[in-house]
């Protein structure tokens, strides 16, 4: 993950997946498919895939962004797959 600048993934997680905001996956889809920012979905897909495959997002980082706590990297990875990847990209293979 980028060190100095907030990534699109960090922004989306903090905005749409924060425990105080109530997740609406259709809002995430709408945000990512904005025609004024065509790179947004590609960049998010790449970053979320890296977070899943390379474990590039720790449970501590995720908690800092969202307020949601996961005990293990495996639990976080399952959430990223089941609650973010699959609703957004279906059965598309996860590749970085």
Secondary structure by P-SEA (a helix, b strand, c coil): cccccccaaaaaaaccccccccccaaaaaaaaacccccaaaaaaaaaaaaaaacccccaaaaaaacccccccaaaaaaaaaacccccccccccccc
